[in-house]
Amino acid sequence: MKNAEIAMIGLGKMGYNLAINLKRNGNTVYAFDIDTELRTAIEKEDIKTGSSIHETCTLFKSQRLIWLMVPAGEKVDLVIEELIPCLQAGDIVIDGGNSFYKDSVRRYDYLKSQGIEFLDCGTSGGKEGALNGACTMIGGDKNVFESVRPLFEAISVQNGCLYTGNSGSGHFAKMVHNGIEYGMMQSIAEGFEVLKYASYDFDFEKLAQLFNNGSVIRSWLMELVGNAFYKDPNLDSLKGVMHSSGEAKWTLETAMDLGIATPVIALSVMMRYRSQQEDTFSGKIVAALRNEFGGHSIEKSDS
């Protein structure tokens, strides 16, 4: 499917940039968000918007391809219910948010009973990836994926698009991805906390840059923590409060259901809860990392 018509429902941090990415790659893009300011802003990118989901769907001239980027949970179901009267058999709904994989299987079955196709797409890469090349993992019927493969490949970084299998597998893969991410961020944070309280006067930004040049632990996360230290050498402006999207918790619960030990992920989830109770330097680092790659909210320090 090339030069597709596609509507982005949800213009948050990821959805807004994905819509622009889709437009840049030659697709006709429509958009809707309940926030009128976001709709006005996206229209400057030559993307038409509707004042409602229904109106947005009327903009299509051919098969409807709907990409959802709304918060996981009940909101996804509410949007789907609002979409169904606007859709026809063979139309495709893609959930690119952080939905729980079992919810995605349920939604696949439900939409299938209505003659509507459904793909679950785990989407990684943060705001930058959404705009310039995401990492996408897609579950659902393979023939449906193949019909839109060119679209996914165009908006993904090279070798960053994978059909993962049956319905739910894309969101399952993203769930585990986020569990791994939690563990990696926590280890970076703990390491820098040891450095902070050592008897040496380390320059955290320069050390992060060093670690990211030729060392075994070089990574995008290390680059981002260096960016955070550049902006605020000791992260004094932040509170060490680490919020959570819930996916690592799902990873941990799923691992327990499967009888698989995931102690690093388990402890990283526990540290998120601990951060709600006490301000720590490691908490500041994870909070800063989440803000750097995903634009997630941070809490400013009173000092």
N, C-alpha and C positions, 0 to 999 in steps of 0.2 A: 504494500500500500504506500504509494508515494503521493505527495501533494494532497494529503488527507485533510478532511474537515474534522476538527476536534475541539471540544469544549473543555476548558479547565474550570472545575468547580472548587473554589477555595483558593484565595490569592494571598496566603500567608507567606512566610519566609521561603518555603520551597516552591509552592504553587506558582507564585508570581514569577520567579526566575525560570521555572520549567515552561511556563507559557511563552516567555520570550525566547527560550531555547527552541521550542517547537516552531515558533514563527520564523526564526532565523534559518531554520532548516526547510523552509519552503512550504510549510503547511498553512492552511487557513485556520486561524485560531480564534475561538470565541471564549468568553470568560464570564464568570459570575462570582461575586462575593457579596455578603450582606453589608460589607463596609463600602459605602458609596465613594469614599476617598480613594480606596484601592481600585475601584472600577474606573474612576476618572484618570488615575495615574496610568493604568495599563492601556487605556485607550490611546495614550500618547505613543504607544509602541505599535500602532496600527492594528490593534486587536479590538474587535467589536465586543461589546458587553450587552447583556440583557439586564433588565431591572428585577428579574426573577429567574428561577430555574426554568420555568415554563417558557418564558420569552426567549431565553438563551437557546433552548432547543428548537424554537421556531426559526432560528437563523440558518439552520442547516438546509442545504439543497439536495443532499444525498444521504447515505447511511450515517447514522449518528454514532460518533465515537466520543465517549464521555470519560474524562480523567478526573477522579476525585482526589483532592488533597485537603481533606478535612480531618479534624481530630478523631482519633480512634474511639470506638465505642458507639454509644447510642446515636451520636450525630451522623455517623455513616448510614445507619439504618433509616434515620429520618430523611436524609437526602435521597436515598434509594427509593423510598416510598413516594417522595415527591417527583422523582424521575419517571417512575413506571408508566403513568398515564401519558407521558410525552414520548415514549419509546415504542419502536416496532420490532417485530421478530427479526433477529439477525443483527440488531444494534449491539454495540459492545460497551460495557462499562469496565473501566480499569480503576482499581483502588490502589493508588500509589502511596498511601499513608502508612502509618505504623500500626495497622490493625493486627489483632490476635489471630493467629492462623486458623483456629477453630471457627472463629466468626467468619472468616473468609470462605471456608468450606460451606458453612451454612448459607451464606449469601449467594454462593455459586449455585447451590441446589435450588434456592428460592428463585433466583433470576432465570435459571434454566427452565423451571416450570412455567415461566412467563414467556419463554422463547427468546430470552435475552442472554447474550454471552457475557461472561465475567472473567476477568484476569486479575490476579492479585500480584502487585508489583512492589517488592521491597526496593526502596530508593535510598541510595547512600551517596555521600560526597559533599554533604552540606550545601550551603547557599551557592558557593563557588561552583560545585559540581552540577547543581541544578541548572545553572546558567551556561556553563561552558563544557559540560560533559559529565554526566552522572554515572553511577554504577547501579545497574538495574538487574534484579533477579525476579523472573516472571513465572508464575504458576497458573495452571488452567489447561484447557484443551489445547493440544499441540497445534491442531489445524487453525484454531483462532489466533494463537500466537504467531504462526507463520504468516497469517494474513496481515499482521501489523509489524512483523519483524523489522522491515526497513525503517519504520518510525522509531522503534526502540534503539536500533543500532545508530541512527543518526543523532539522537540526543544523548547517547552514552559515550563515554571516553572509549578509545580504541581498546578492544578486548574487554569491555566493561559491561557487556550485556549477555545474560545467560538465561535460557529456558531451563527451569529447574525441575519441571515435572507436573504432576497432577495438582489440582486446585488446593491452595493453602501452602504449597511448597515455597513459593516466593516469599511470603510473609514469614514462614518458618525460618528460612535461610536468613532473612533480615533480623529476625528475633535473636538468633544465635550470634549473628554479626554484632549486634548491639551488646550482647553479653560479653563477647570478646573485647569489644571497645571499652566497656566498663573496667575490665581487669587491666587493660593496657594503660588507661588514664590513671587508675589508682596507683599502679606501680610507678609511673612517672612522678605523680604527686608525692608519694611516700619517699622516693629517692631525693627529691628536691627539699623535702622537709628535713631529712637527715643532713643535707648540705647546709641548710639554713642554720641549724643549731650546732654545727661543727665549730671548731676553734679557728677556722680559716675564714678569710673575708672573700668569699667567692662572688664573682659577677655572674648572676644566674643567666642573663641573656647571652653572654659570651660562651658560657659553659653549654647552654642548650644548642647554640650554633656549632660548637665544637662536636658535641655528641651527634649532630646531624650531618657531619662531614666525615664519611669513611668509617664510622663506628658501627658496631653490630646493632645498636639500638636506634640508628637513624630512621626517621619516619616523618610523616606529615604531622602527626601529633607533636613530635619534638619541635618541628618547625613552628607550630602554632603556639607552643608554650614559650618559645623564644620571642614570638611576636607579642605575647602578653607581657613578658618581662620588659620588652622594649617600651611598651606603653606605660608600665607602672613597675619599676624595678623590684619592689618588694610586695606588690599587689596590695598595698595599704588601703586602696580605695574600695576593695572588695570585702564582702563577708564570705567566710568559708562555708557557705550554704550551698549544697549540691542538690539541685532538683532532679527529678527522675521522670522519664517518659513511661516507665513501667515494663519495657521490653526485656531488660535484664532479669527482672523479677519473674517474668513469664519463662525466660530461659531456665532459670533456677528451678522453678516449679516443674517444668517439663522434664528437666534432668532428673529430678527426684522421682517423678512418675516412671521414668525409664530405668531407674536404679543406677544412674551414672553420677559419679562424684565430680563436682565442679567447685572445689573449695575456693579458688581465686575469684570466680564470678560471685560466689555466695558472699564472700567477705567484702567484695566491692559494693554489692547491694546493701549490706549491713552498714557500710561506711556512709552511704547516701543518707540513711536514716540517722546515723550518729551526727552527721553534719547539721541536722535540724536542731540539735541540742547544744552544740558547742562549736565555737568558731575556731577552725584549725587552719594552718598554713597549707596543708595538703588539700583541704576543702577549697581554699581560695584557688589553687591551681586547677582543680577539676572544673570549678565554676568558670574560671577564665577560659579553659579549653573549650567547654561547651558553648560559651559565648563566641569564641573565635571561629569555630567551624560551623556552628548552626545558628548563630544569632540568638541562642537561648537566653532568657532573662537572667540577670544577676541582681544580687542585693548589694547596695552600696554600704560601705562601712560608715559608721557615725564619726569616725576619727578623721 
